[in-house]
Amino acid sequence: MGLSFDMDALRALVVGADLGSFARAAVRLGRSQSAISMQIKKLEQQAGQKLFRKSGRTLQRTAAGDALLSYARRIIALNDEAATSVGAAAAAATVRLALPQDFAEDVLPAIIAQFCREWPGVHIEARAGRNYTIADDIAEGRLDVAIAFSRPEDGGGKPIVRLPMIWVAPTKPIISKAPLPLVLYDHACLFRQAAMDALDADGKDWRLALTTPSLPGVWAALRAGVGISVRTPYALPANMRDVTKALRLPSLPAVDVRILAGTDLSPAAADLREITARVLKSQVGPAPKKAIDPSR
């Protein structure tokens, strides 16, 4: 009789890898940290190889650990799919979705509503966060489906709509003299880089007036008159406008909105991908639903 890996142990391996910590995996799975550690040791015993090695205070997967993790994702997906198809333990099935914060208020609720009508027993992990990590999370199996901003030349995924980038400020902006004060994300970001590149190319002096990890933080800073920012025309708050012409700012490149999806999707995840594409086309493309007339 061949070797049979323990399903709970495989799930602990996957959740620990996705969350970056077996302590967090224990909380997610409702187990003690020692129980999770024992499951990982059991996997190592079954595999006959070390799956992790210490690197300072952290654990890093070995080549064997990476290989087993890849198989574990597929095994768990098939297990959960089978359970869902026969109506057993449907809550164990999970789909994982991510999108930029720009789409959290309008697009995300519509996706969730449609998906839950079609897959009422499936657990959804949804996050609105940093765009720059999304492609890697899809490639490494931490996400099933995602909406992502990308440069048109980057390719990949399924492009849904192309949106212009615009300079944004309150209706009555309070902008100090040069250097131009910018309100931007505090991490790698297409909008952040586009703003800096455009101003540098135009020979305009600028400074970082405020950086923040969140889109609500950007809006709050703009309302406070701290500076200007760069976004698309989609879903701008009512008191924000395009100030490109008014402040004689350089033009900015367009940005693509794409659907990214992992490989070997379960039926539920494949349906999530299609629902996400439909909602995005309806809400955002081909023309922004809440676009601002740049001539105003």
Backbone as CSV, one residue per row, in Angstrom:
resi,resn,N_x,N_y,N_z,CA_x,CA_y,CA_z,C_x,C_y,C_z
1,MET,0.851,-1.197,0.000,0.000,0.000,0.000,0.888,1.248,0.000
2,GLY,0.558,2.212,-0.876,1.382,3.401,-1.010,1.224,4.360,0.156
3,LEU,2.094,5.346,0.187,2.080,6.354,1.234,0.861,7.262,1.073
4,SER,0.188,7.580,2.193,-0.953,8.499,2.181,-0.645,9.661,3.117
5,PHE,-0.506,10.853,2.550,-0.256,12.030,3.376,-1.517,12.405,4.149
6,ASP,-1.329,12.885,5.356,-2.443,13.305,6.198,-3.035,14.611,5.663
7,MET,-4.355,14.605,5.403,-5.003,15.770,4.797,-4.934,16.999,5.707
8,ASP,-5.156,16.807,7.010,-5.093,17.950,7.930,-3.693,18.538,7.971
9,ALA,-2.688,17.674,7.888,-1.306,18.152,7.902,-1.001,18.935,6.629
10,LEU,-1.501,18.441,5.494,-1.302,19.164,4.238,-1.979,20.530,4.289
11,ARG,-3.167,20.579,4.903,-3.875,21.851,5.014,-3.097,22.819,5.907
12,ALA,-2.502,22.304,6.971,-1.689,23.140,7.856,-0.485,23.703,7.103
13,LEU,0.112,22.878,6.248,1.252,23.317,5.447,0.851,24.463,4.524
14,VAL,-0.279,24.324,3.840,-0.728,25.332,2.882,-1.119,26.622,3.591
15,VAL,-1.905,26.515,4.660,-2.346,27.712,5.368,-1.148,28.428,5.997
16,GLY,-0.205,27.660,6.545,0.994,28.264,7.113,1.809,29.008,6.072
17,ALA,1.924,28.424,4.875,2.661,29.085,3.793,1.943,30.350,3.338
18,ASP,0.612,30.287,3.225,-0.153,31.442,2.759,-0.103,32.593,3.755
19,LEU,-0.161,32.268,5.050,-0.186,33.310,6.082,1.212,33.707,6.537
20,GLY,2.212,32.939,6.118,3.587,33.256,6.484,3.947,32.935,7.909
21,SER,3.127,32.140,8.577,3.378,31.816,9.984,2.506,30.644,10.393
22,PHE,3.121,29.677,11.072,2.337,28.560,11.580,1.539,28.971,12.814
23,ALA,1.976,30.028,13.488,1.188,30.547,14.606,-0.130,31.102,14.093
24,ARG,-0.079,31.861,12.987,-1.308,32.389,12.398,-2.148,31.262,11.802
25,ALA,-1.467,30.246,11.258,-2.198,29.099,10.723,-2.974,28.392,11.824
26,ALA,-2.383,28.300,13.009,-3.063,27.645,14.133,-4.349,28.393,14.488
27,VAL,-4.281,29.739,14.475,-5.475,30.536,14.763,-6.523,30.320,13.688
28,ARG,-6.107,30.362,12.417,-7.041,30.190,11.307,-7.716,28.820,11.355
29,LEU,-6.953,27.789,11.698,-7.472,26.430,11.664,-8.095,25.993,12.987
30,GLY,-8.031,26.872,13.991,-8.613,26.537,15.285,-7.867,25.441,16.015
31,ARG,-6.551,25.405,15.841,-5.713,24.398,16.502,-4.654,25.106,17.337
32,SER,-4.036,24.362,18.230,-2.920,24.920,18.991,-1.679,24.951,18.102
33,GLN,-0.736,25.828,18.452,0.490,25.907,17.667,1.281,24.607,17.760
34,SER,1.240,23.966,18.928,1.964,22.698,19.077,1.344,21.617,18.202
35,ALA,0.022,21.643,18.039,-0.642,20.661,17.179,-0.222,20.857,15.722
36,ILE,-0.121,22.114,15.305,0.321,22.391,13.939,1.762,21.922,13.743
37,SER,2.614,22.178,14.724,4.014,21.744,14.636,4.112,20.235,14.512
38,MET,3.289,19.518,15.254,3.287,18.063,15.184,2.842,17.571,13.806
39,GLN,1.881,18.291,13.210,1.434,17.898,11.875,2.541,18.091,10.844
40,ILE,3.283,19.175,10.969,4.389,19.415,10.030,5.479,18.356,10.223
41,LYS,5.763,18.001,11.476,6.746,16.942,11.732,6.277,15.620,11.140
42,LYS,4.964,15.378,11.207,4.419,14.147,10.633,4.637,14.116,9.127
43,LEU,4.435,15.261,8.477,4.679,15.334,7.035,6.142,15.047,6.707
44,GLU,7.055,15.585,7.523,8.484,15.344,7.301,8.817,13.873,7.476
45,GLN,8.192,13.244,8.455,8.408,11.819,8.658,7.888,11.013,7.484
46,GLN,6.709,11.392,7.002,6.138,10.679,5.866,6.964,10.901,4.601
47,ALA,7.456,12.130,4.421,8.250,12.438,3.234,9.667,11.895,3.336
48,GLY,10.127,11.679,4.561,11.492,11.205,4.749,12.524,12.272,4.475
49,GLN,12.101,13.548,4.481,13.008,14.663,4.211,12.585,15.872,5.034
50,LYS,13.529,16.768,5.269,13.218,18.020,5.925,12.458,18.920,4.949
51,LEU,11.367,19.497,5.427,10.574,20.399,4.601,10.913,21.859,4.868
52,PHE,11.546,22.110,6.027,11.908,23.475,6.410,13.313,23.496,6.994
53,ARG,13.963,24.652,6.860,15.257,24.864,7.501,15.240,26.229,8.160
54,LYS,15.977,26.367,9.250,16.018,27.640,9.957,16.912,28.630,9.223
55,SER,16.434,29.874,9.162,17.217,30.966,8.605,17.049,32.140,9.548
56,GLY,17.972,32.270,10.495,17.808,33.264,11.540,16.655,32.859,12.439
57,ARG,15.690,33.754,12.569,14.521,33.462,13.395,13.347,32.916,12.582
58,THR,13.544,32.775,11.288,12.451,32.324,10.432,12.713,30.929,9.895
59,LEU,11.659,30.304,9.386,11.762,29.010,8.732,11.595,29.204,7.234
60,GLN,12.460,28.570,6.477,12.356,28.620,5.025,12.133,27.217,4.491
61,ARG,11.306,27.097,3.458,11.047,25.789,2.869,12.265,25.289,2.113
62,THR,12.498,24.011,2.224,13.525,23.365,1.412,12.929,23.086,0.040
63,ALA,13.757,22.535,-0.870,13.246,22.163,-2.194,12.132,21.140,-2.059
64,ALA,12.311,20.200,-1.118,11.265,19.203,-0.885,9.994,19.866,-0.350
65,GLY,10.163,20.882,0.507,9.009,21.599,1.043,8.244,22.332,-0.046
66,ASP,8.986,22.968,-0.967,8.334,23.657,-2.077,7.562,22.680,-2.956
67,ALA,8.174,21.530,-3.228,7.517,20.536,-4.074,6.245,20.004,-3.416
68,LEU,6.339,19.686,-2.126,5.166,19.156,-1.434,4.069,20.213,-1.328
69,LEU,4.444,21.471,-1.114,3.455,22.538,-1.025,2.647,22.636,-2.319
70,SER,3.328,22.536,-3.454,2.640,22.610,-4.739,1.610,21.493,-4.879
71,TYR,2.016,20.276,-4.514,1.083,19.144,-4.582,-0.031,19.286,-3.545
72,ALA,0.315,19.811,-2.374,-0.673,19.950,-1.304,-1.811,20.865,-1.732
73,ARG,-1.483,21.945,-2.423,-2.529,22.853,-2.890,-3.499,22.121,-3.810
74,ARG,-2.962,21.334,-4.718,-3.808,20.628,-5.676,-4.625,19.544,-4.991
75,ILE,-4.017,18.832,-4.052,-4.725,17.765,-3.340,-5.892,18.338,-2.539
76,ILE,-5.636,19.445,-1.837,-6.687,20.060,-1.009,-7.795,20.619,-1.889
77,ALA,-7.421,21.243,-3.014,-8.434,21.785,-3.926,-9.347,20.678,-4.439
78,LEU,-8.756,19.536,-4.808,-9.562,18.410,-5.292,-10.423,17.835,-4.182
79,ASN,-9.850,17.745,-2.985,-10.615,17.228,-1.843,-11.833,18.112,-1.556
80,ASP,-11.600,19.436,-1.512,-12.688,20.356,-1.206,-13.717,20.393,-2.335
81,GLU,-13.222,20.279,-3.571,-14.139,20.245,-4.713,-15.037,19.012,-4.650
82,ALA,-14.448,17.860,-4.311,-15.227,16.629,-4.209,-16.269,16.747,-3.101
83,ALA,-15.861,17.338,-1.960,-16.796,17.499,-0.852,-17.961,18.390,-1.244
84,THR,-17.644,19.468,-1.968,-18.696,20.384,-2.389,-19.640,19.723,-3.389
85,SER,-19.076,18.937,-4.322,-19.897,18.345,-5.373,-20.915,17.350,-4.841
86,VAL,-20.620,16.718,-3.721,-21.566,15.756,-3.148,-22.331,16.359,-1.972
87,GLY,-22.141,17.659,-1.750,-22.891,18.330,-0.693,-22.390,18.046,0.695
88,ALA,-21.173,17.559,0.813,-20.630,17.242,2.135,-19.549,18.242,2.496
89,ALA,-19.638,18.761,3.730,-18.616,19.684,4.252,-18.326,20.806,3.270
90,ALA,-19.393,21.350,2.686,-19.204,22.373,1.668,-18.438,23.578,2.195
91,ALA,-18.579,23.858,3.490,-17.911,25.030,4.053,-16.401,24.918,4.009
92,ALA,-15.892,23.696,3.800,-14.445,23.515,3.762,-13.851,24.073,2.477
93,ALA,-14.674,24.179,1.397,-14.181,24.705,0.135,-13.941,26.198,0.270
94,THR,-12.831,26.660,-0.301,-12.456,28.066,-0.179,-11.998,28.606,-1.523
95,VAL,-12.403,29.827,-1.843,-11.859,30.549,-2.989,-11.224,31.824,-2.460
96,ARG,-10.150,32.258,-3.126,-9.372,33.393,-2.626,-9.303,34.481,-3.691
97,LEU,-9.755,35.668,-3.311,-9.884,36.788,-4.239,-9.164,38.008,-3.687
98,ALA,-8.496,38.748,-4.572,-7.858,40.010,-4.166,-8.100,41.066,-5.229
99,LEU,-8.089,42.319,-4.820,-8.285,43.418,-5.748,-7.741,44.699,-5.125
100,PRO,-7.423,45.712,-5.949,-6.975,46.990,-5.407,-8.096,47.651,-4.603
101,GLN,-7.711,48.527,-3.688,-8.695,49.193,-2.833,-9.664,50.071,-3.624
102,ASP,-9.280,50.485,-4.824,-10.146,51.317,-5.666,-11.484,50.637,-5.946
103,PHE,-11.514,49.310,-5.945,-12.711,48.568,-6.326,-13.419,47.924,-5.136
104,ALA,-13.012,48.280,-3.932,-13.553,47.613,-2.743,-14.998,47.977,-2.458
105,GLU,-15.400,49.215,-2.750,-16.738,49.661,-2.361,-17.817,49.290,-3.366
106,ASP,-17.484,49.235,-4.661,-18.499,48.973,-5.681,-18.373,47.580,-6.289
107,VAL,-17.193,47.248,-6.753,-16.985,45.995,-7.485,-17.028,44.784,-6.559
108,LEU,-16.330,44.863,-5.435,-16.255,43.705,-4.532,-17.627,43.251,-4.036
109,PRO,-18.501,44.151,-3.547,-19.821,43.677,-3.099,-20.615,42.991,-4.208
110,ALA,-20.508,43.497,-5.430,-21.241,42.890,-6.543,-20.708,41.490,-6.850
111,ILE,-19.402,41.319,-6.800,-18.805,39.994,-7.023,-19.267,39.019,-5.949
112,ILE,-19.164,39.446,-4.698,-19.548,38.574,-3.581,-21.008,38.170,-3.677
113,ALA,-21.881,39.125,-3.996,-23.310,38.828,-4.068,-23.611,37.783,-5.129
114,GLN,-23.020,37.954,-6.318,-23.274,36.994,-7.394,-22.684,35.633,-7.075
115,PHE,-21.473,35.616,-6.541,-20.831,34.335,-6.255,-21.587,33.567,-5.175
116,CYS,-22.008,34.256,-4.141,-22.703,33.582,-3.038,-24.056,33.018,-3.466
117,ARG,-24.680,33.644,-4.454,-25.932,33.082,-4.973,-25.691,31.759,-5.682
118,GLU,-24.550,31.642,-6.365,-24.256,30.432,-7.125,-23.535,29.374,-6.299
119,TRP,-22.759,29.808,-5.308,-21.982,28.879,-4.469,-22.210,29.236,-3.001
120,PRO,-23.398,29.004,-2.478,-23.726,29.452,-1.123,-22.925,28.771,-0.015
121,GLY,-22.343,27.602,-0.289,-21.616,26.909,0.766,-20.117,27.101,0.743
122,VAL,-19.619,27.926,-0.171,-18.174,28.075,-0.334,-17.665,29.284,0.442
123,HIS,-16.579,29.075,1.156,-15.946,30.136,1.938,-15.124,31.041,1.017
124,ILE,-15.296,32.363,1.167,-14.543,33.331,0.366,-13.509,34.022,1.232
125,GLU,-12.271,34.018,0.789,-11.235,34.853,1.389,-11.042,36.037,0.453
126,ALA,-11.437,37.220,0.868,-11.345,38.406,0.022,-10.479,39.455,0.686
127,ARG,-9.623,40.087,-0.100,-8.798,41.156,0.453,-8.644,42.270,-0.570
128,ALA,-8.670,43.476,-0.073,-8.411,44.654,-0.895,-7.123,45.264,-0.369
129,GLY,-6.099,45.257,-1.192,-4.818,45.698,-0.664,-3.817,46.061,-1.730
130,ARG,-2.587,45.804,-1.432,-1.478,46.282,-2.251,-1.434,45.583,-3.603
131,ASN,-1.558,46.381,-4.647,-1.604,45.854,-6.009,-0.312,45.148,-6.397
132,TYR,0.827,45.643,-5.913,2.102,45.128,-6.409,2.391,43.699,-5.987
133,THR,1.690,43.170,-4.995,1.927,41.788,-4.571,1.004,40.798,-5.259
134,ILE,-0.015,41.285,-5.961,-1.064,40.404,-6.456,-0.554,39.393,-7.474
135,ALA,0.236,39.832,-8.446,0.718,38.907,-9.483,1.551,37.784,-8.870
136,ASP,2.412,38.118,-7.922,3.227,37.088,-7.263,2.351,36.133,-6.464
137,ASP,1.324,36.666,-5.809,0.439,35.800,-5.022,-0.324,34.831,-5.913
138,ILE,-0.709,35.271,-7.089,-1.356,34.374,-8.056,-0.361,33.311,-8.526
139,ALA,0.835,33.745,-8.911,1.838,32.814,-9.441,2.254,31.769,-8.421
140,GLU,2.288,32.151,-7.148,2.733,31.233,-6.106,1.587,30.488,-5.440
141,GLY,0.369,30.632,-5.979,-0.752,29.839,-5.497,-1.420,30.340,-4.237
142,ARG,-1.138,31.586,-3.825,-1.773,32.126,-2.622,-3.133,32.745,-2.916
143,LEU,-3.414,32.953,-4.207,-4.696,33.507,-4.637,-5.229,32.689,-5.806
144,ASP,-6.549,32.646,-5.931,-7.168,31.997,-7.083,-7.463,33.006,-8.190
145,VAL,-8.053,34.129,-7.816,-8.505,35.134,-8.778,-8.163,36.514,-8.232
146,ALA,-7.829,37.429,-9.129,-7.507,38.783,-8.684,-7.808,39.792,-9.776
147,ILE,-8.125,40.991,-9.350,-8.146,42.165,-10.224,-6.862,42.926,-9.943
148,ALA,-6.181,43.369,-11.000,-4.910,44.066,-10.789,-4.733,45.183,-11.799
149,PHE,-4.109,46.259,-11.362,-3.650,47.303,-12.269,-2.328,46.841,-12.877
150,SER,-2.103,47.175,-14.155,-0.807,46.878,-14.764,-0.547,47.864,-15.886
151,ARG,0.702,47.990,-16.258,1.041,48.805,-17.414,0.590,48.067,-18.675
152,PRO,0.090,48.759,-19.682,-0.374,48.085,-20.891,0.679,47.184,-21.522
153,GLU,1.941,47.579,-21.416,3.003,46.789,-22.054,3.379,45.542,-21.264
154,ASP,2.899,45.426,-20.032,3.299,44.275,-19.216,2.605,42.986,-19.636
155,GLY,1.383,43.075,-20.114,0.667,41.872,-20.533,0.319,40.977,-19.353
156,GLY,-0.117,39.763,-19.670,-0.499,38.814,-18.632,-1.946,38.969,-18.234
157,GLY,-2.568,37.864,-17.897,-3.948,37.913,-17.463,-4.895,38.287,-18.595
158,LYS,-6.089,38.707,-18.233,-7.119,39.079,-19.194,-7.448,40.555,-19.033
159,PRO,-7.041,41.411,-19.986,-7.339,42.845,-19.861,-8.835,43.098,-20.008
160,ILE,-9.387,43.912,-19.123,-10.814,44.227,-19.146,-11.060,45.640,-19.638
161,VAL,-10.298,46.588,-19.117,-10.488,47.985,-19.502,-9.178,48.739,-19.306
162,ARG,-8.986,49.770,-20.106,-7.826,50.658,-19.973,-8.326,52.015,-19.484
163,LEU,-7.742,52.488,-18.397,-8.165,53.745,-17.795,-7.025,54.760,-17.819
164,PRO,-7.351,56.043,-17.967,-6.304,57.059,-17.877,-5.909,57.295,-16.422
165,MET,-4.657,57.647,-16.228,-4.254,58.165,-14.917,-4.432,59.678,-14.947
166,ILE,-4.872,60.234,-13.833,-5.067,61.683,-13.758,-4.500,62.217,-12.444
167,TRP,-4.154,63.508,-12.458,-3.752,64.193,-11.240,-5.017,64.596,-10.485
168,VAL,-5.069,64.260,-9.210,-6.290,64.438,-8.422,-6.035,65.350,-7.226
169,ALA,-7.006,66.221,-6.982,-6.971,67.106,-5.804,-8.412,67.467,-5.458
170,PRO,-8.644,68.073,-4.286,-9.997,68.503,-3.949,-10.517,69.548,-4.931
171,THR,-11.820,69.756,-4.921,-12.443,70.734,-5.815,-11.780,72.105,-5.670
172,LYS,-11.446,72.461,-4.434,-10.706,73.690,-4.178,-9.362,73.325,-3.566
173,PRO,-8.409,72.935,-4.404,-7.127,72.456,-3.878,-6.332,73.534,-3.157
174,ILE,-5.656,73.126,-2.099,-4.748,74.020,-1.377,-3.343,73.534,-1.686
175,ILE,-2.751,74.060,-2.707,-1.463,73.575,-3.176,-0.402,74.646,-2.947
176,SER,0.635,74.280,-2.243,1.728,75.226,-1.998,2.587,75.364,-3.254
177,LYS,3.467,76.311,-3.263,4.368,76.495,-4.384,5.392,75.363,-4.424
178,ALA,6.198,75.375,-5.498,7.195,74.317,-5.685,8.089,74.204,-4.443
179,PRO,8.503,72.982,-4.131,8.231,71.746,-4.865,6.799,71.244,-4.670
180,LEU,6.264,70.616,-5.709,4.886,70.141,-5.691,4.708,69.065,-4.623
181,PRO,3.767,69.216,-3.693,3.581,68.217,-2.636,2.735,67.039,-3.134
182,LEU,3.250,65.836,-2.949,2.570,64.638,-3.433,2.044,63.793,-2.275
183,VAL,0.880,63.229,-2.459,0.281,62.279,-1.523,0.230,60.935,-2.247
184,LEU,1.014,59.971,-1.784,1.156,58.711,-2.514,1.199,57.534,-1.552
185,TYR,1.087,56.342,-2.123,1.256,55.133,-1.317,2.687,55.050,-0.795
186,ASP,2.847,54.332,0.316,4.182,54.206,0.913,4.920,52.974,0.418
187,HIS,4.421,52.358,-0.666,5.039,51.132,-1.177,5.098,51.197,-2.700
188,ALA,5.757,50.208,-3.293,5.854,50.153,-4.746,4.467,50.221,-5.366
189,CYS,4.287,51.111,-6.343,2.953,51.370,-6.870,3.067,51.977,-8.266
190,LEU,2.230,51.513,-9.197,2.248,52.051,-10.554,1.961,53.552,-10.559
191,PHE,1.008,53.965,-9.739,0.618,55.372,-9.702,1.731,56.222,-9.109
192,ARG,2.344,55.741,-8.073,3.457,56.455,-7.433,4.595,56.657,-8.434
193,GLN,4.974,55.575,-9.128,6.094,55.661,-10.063,5.755,56.552,-11.248
194,ALA,4.511,56.459,-11.732,4.103,57.295,-12.872,4.172,58.775,-12.513
195,ALA,3.744,59.126,-11.304,3.784,60.519,-10.872,5.216,61.037,-10.842
196,MET,6.094,60.280,-10.221,7.488,60.714,-10.106,8.155,60.818,-11.479
197,ASP,7.942,59.809,-12.337,8.561,59.810,-13.672,8.079,60.988,-14.503
198,ALA,6.771,61.275,-14.462,6.213,62.360,-15.271,6.752,63.717,-14.829
199,LEU,6.820,63.932,-13.526,7.319,65.216,-13.013,8.808,65.382,-13.301
200,ASP,9.571,64.302,-13.136,11.003,64.367,-13.434,11.231,64.678,-14.919
201,ALA,10.459,64.003,-15.786,10.610,64.224,-17.225,10.232,65.649,-17.614
202,ASP,9.300,66.245,-16.865,8.836,67.603,-17.155,9.678,68.666,-16.455
203,GLY,10.636,68.213,-15.651,11.509,69.149,-14.958,10.860,69.874,-13.799
204,LYS,9.818,69.299,-13.241,9.136,69.939,-12.108,9.665,69.389,-10.785
205,ASP,9.904,70.283,-9.849,10.333,69.863,-8.519,9.137,69.315,-7.737
206,TRP,9.382,68.271,-6.956,8.303,67.681,-6.161,8.875,67.166,-4.844
207,ARG,7.985,66.925,-3.905,8.376,66.327,-2.641,7.248,65.405,-2.162
208,LEU,7.584,64.439,-1.357,6.577,63.573,-0.759,6.026,64.280,0.470
209,ALA,4.800,64.760,0.366,4.177,65.455,1.494,3.600,64.471,2.498
210,LEU,3.044,63.358,2.000,2.467,62.337,2.876,2.420,61.009,2.139
211,THR,2.800,59.954,2.826,2.677,58.605,2.273,1.830,57.768,3.217
212,THR,1.104,56.822,2.664,0.166,56.019,3.438,-0.001,54.657,2.778
213,PRO,-0.325,53.620,3.537,-0.551,52.300,2.941,-1.956,52.116,2.384
214,SER,-2.860,53.094,2.591,-4.258,52.868,2.244,-4.833,53.959,1.353
215,LEU,-5.801,53.598,0.527,-6.481,54.577,-0.306,-7.300,55.557,0.532
216,PRO,-8.017,55.107,1.573,-8.689,56.092,2.430,-7.716,57.118,3.009
217,GLY,-6.480,56.688,3.279,-5.480,57.626,3.763,-5.130,58.672,2.722
218,VAL,-5.081,58.266,1.454,-4.838,59.218,0.367,-5.955,60.244,0.303
219,TRP,-7.215,59.779,0.318,-8.342,60.712,0.235,-8.353,61.672,1.425
220,ALA,-8.068,61.157,2.614,-8.072,62.010,3.801,-7.018,63.114,3.684
221,ALA,-5.839,62.749,3.202,-4.773,63.739,3.065,-5.119,64.786,2.018
222,LEU,-5.748,64.353,0.924,-6.144,65.320,-0.109,-7.200,66.280,0.429
223,ARG,-8.167,65.754,1.174,-9.206,66.627,1.747,-8.607,67.645,2.712
224,ALA,-7.516,67.232,3.362,-6.854,68.138,4.305,-5.987,69.180,3.612
225,GLY,-5.889,69.078,2.279,-5.106,70.051,1.533,-3.612,69.829,1.597
226,VAL,-3.211,68.593,1.880,-1.776,68.299,2.024,-1.050,68.344,0.693
227,GLY,-1.729,67.950,-0.401,-1.067,67.922,-1.692,-1.975,67.350,-2.754
228,ILE,-1.391,66.755,-3.793,-2.160,66.135,-4.871,-1.709,64.690,-5.019
229,SER,-2.508,63.914,-5.755,-2.176,62.505,-5.947,-2.489,62.095,-7.376
230,VAL,-2.284,60.810,-7.664,-2.575,60.253,-8.979,-3.476,59.040,-8.819
231,ARG,-4.621,59.030,-9.507,-5.511,57.873,-9.529,-6.107,57.772,-10.934
232,THR,-7.124,56.936,-11.111,-7.901,56.910,-12.347,-9.199,57.685,-12.106
233,PRO,-9.981,57.966,-13.145,-11.255,58.671,-12.935,-12.313,57.805,-12.266
234,TYR,-12.074,56.502,-12.146,-13.112,55.616,-11.620,-13.351,55.848,-10.127
235,ALA,-14.606,56.034,-9.780,-15.058,56.092,-8.388,-14.328,57.134,-7.556
236,LEU,-14.029,58.281,-8.142,-13.445,59.353,-7.340,-14.486,59.868,-6.350
237,PRO,-14.081,60.220,-5.154,-15.023,60.863,-4.222,-15.591,62.133,-4.839
238,ALA,-16.768,62.503,-4.416,-17.495,63.623,-5.021,-16.724,64.936,-4.974
239,ASN,-15.893,65.120,-3.954,-15.193,66.406,-3.814,-13.794,66.386,-4.424
240,MET,-13.507,65.376,-5.278,-12.207,65.303,-5.946,-12.365,65.559,-7.434
241,ARG,-11.326,66.129,-8.054,-11.402,66.397,-9.486,-10.031,66.274,-10.149
242,ASP,-10.065,66.215,-11.469,-8.860,66.183,-12.286,-8.290,67.603,-12.360
243,VAL,-7.055,67.774,-11.876,-6.449,69.112,-11.853,-5.265,69.223,-12.814
244,THR,-5.199,68.307,-13.783,-4.065,68.296,-14.713,-3.925,69.635,-15.435
245,LYS,-5.014,70.112,-16.022,-4.957,71.375,-16.786,-4.844,72.579,-15.865
246,ALA,-5.595,72.537,-14.780,-5.613,73.697,-13.880,-4.233,73.980,-13.305
247,LEU,-3.479,72.937,-12.998,-2.152,73.115,-12.404,-1.016,72.927,-13.417
248,ARG,-1.399,72.785,-14.689,-0.413,72.631,-15.779,0.575,71.496,-15.491
249,LEU,-0.006,70.354,-15.211,0.802,69.184,-14.875,0.996,68.299,-16.097
250,PRO,2.070,67.522,-16.125,2.345,66.671,-17.292,1.328,65.539,-17.418
251,SER,1.129,65.103,-18.649,0.206,63.987,-18.887,0.794,62.704,-18.307
252,LEU,-0.094,61.772,-18.035,0.292,60.505,-17.416,-0.103,59.340,-18.314
253,PRO,0.554,58.198,-18.181,0.202,57.041,-19.014,-1.116,56.415,-18.565
254,ALA,-1.660,55.578,-19.432,-2.863,54.822,-19.083,-2.461,53.592,-18.269
255,VAL,-3.448,52.995,-17.635,-3.218,51.798,-16.847,-4.286,50.768,-17.206
256,ASP,-3.898,49.522,-17.323,-4.843,48.455,-17.624,-5.394,47.855,-16.337
257,VAL,-6.652,47.455,-16.383,-7.261,46.691,-15.298,-7.449,45.271,-15.832
258,ARG,-6.822,44.303,-15.176,-6.800,42.929,-15.678,-7.345,41.943,-14.656
259,ILE,-7.807,40.815,-15.174,-8.168,39.682,-14.339,-7.012,38.693,-14.379
260,LEU,-6.490,38.336,-13.225,-5.452,37.313,-13.115,-6.052,36.101,-12.421
261,ALA,-5.621,34.923,-12.803,-6.143,33.705,-12.189,-5.065,32.637,-12.151
262,GLY,-5.136,31.789,-11.134,-4.192,30.706,-10.995,-4.485,29.577,-11.966
263,THR,-3.660,28.558,-11.941,-3.852,27.381,-12.777,-4.587,26.310,-11.978
264,ASP,-5.153,25.348,-12.685,-5.864,24.232,-12.043,-6.927,24.736,-11.067
265,LEU,-7.741,25.686,-11.522,-8.783,26.238,-10.661,-9.879,25.203,-10.406
266,SER,-10.412,25.200,-9.199,-11.579,24.393,-8.898,-12.772,24.976,-9.656
267,PRO,-13.865,24.219,-9.802,-15.050,24.785,-10.467,-15.532,26.072,-9.812
268,ALA,-15.484,26.131,-8.475,-15.927,27.336,-7.779,-15.013,28.512,-8.108
269,ALA,-13.695,28.291,-8.109,-12.748,29.363,-8.415,-12.858,29.789,-9.872
270,ALA,-13.085,28.831,-10.777,-13.257,29.172,-12.192,-14.501,30.028,-12.379
271,ASP,-15.561,29.711,-11.643,-16.775,30.516,-11.718,-16.535,31.901,-11.130
272,LEU,-15.752,31.968,-10.060,-15.401,33.265,-9.478,-14.671,34.135,-10.490
273,ARG,-13.786,33.526,-11.261,-13.059,34.267,-12.303,-14.032,34.866,-13.324
274,GLU,-15.003,34.082,-13.758,-15.954,34.577,-14.752,-16.865,35.653,-14.160
275,ILE,-17.303,35.461,-12.940,-18.143,36.459,-12.281,-17.376,37.768,-12.109
276,THR,-16.122,37.672,-11.707,-15.290,38.856,-11.514,-15.140,39.632,-12.818
277,ALA,-14.910,38.910,-13.910,-14.773,39.569,-15.207,-16.068,40.259,-15.614
278,ARG,-17.208,39.596,-15.411,-18.496,40.190,-15.783,-18.784,41.455,-14.971
279,VAL,-18.559,41.365,-13.667,-18.824,42.518,-12.809,-17.909,43.678,-13.169
280,LEU,-16.640,43.373,-13.411,-15.682,44.432,-13.729,-16.066,45.130,-15.035
281,LYS,-16.472,44.344,-16.042,-16.904,44.952,-17.306,-18.131,45.827,-17.094
282,SER,-19.047,45.366,-16.274,-20.275,46.107,-16.027,-20.031,47.379,-15.232
283,GLN,-19.177,47.291,-14.224,-18.969,48.417,-13.313,-17.947,49.431,-13.836
284,VAL,-16.907,48.939,-14.490,-15.772,49.800,-14.817,-15.612,50.035,-16.316
285,GLY,-15.812,49.021,-17.121,-15.516,49.152,-18.539,-16.724,48.878,-19.396
286,PRO,-16.630,49.303,-20.662,-15.478,49.934,-21.297,-15.255,51.395,-20.925
287,ALA,-16.293,52.055,-20.355,-16.120,53.443,-19.922,-16.286,53.515,-18.419
288,PRO,-15.441,54.285,-17.712,-15.570,54.392,-16.258,-16.977,54.831,-15.863
289,LYS,-17.541,54.143,-14.908,-18.911,54.413,-14.489,-19.052,55.777,-13.845
290,LYS,-17.981,56.205,-13.153,-18.047,57.490,-12.447,-16.971,58.442,-12.969
291,ALA,-16.768,58.416,-14.257,-15.700,59.236,-14.827,-15.992,60.727,-14.667
292,ILE,-14.930,61.486,-14.548,-15.054,62.939,-14.439,-14.656,63.557,-15.769
293,ASP,-15.417,64.513,-16.219,-15.109,65.209,-17.457,-13.841,66.048,-17.256
294,PRO,-12.711,65.683,-17.919,-11.466,66.403,-17.669,-11.504,67.857,-18.149
295,SER,-12.517,68.222,-18.934,-12.592,69.605,-19.422,-13.192,70.544,-18.397
296,ARG,-13.766,69.955,-17.314,-14.391,70.800,-16.295,-13.356,71.534,-15.472
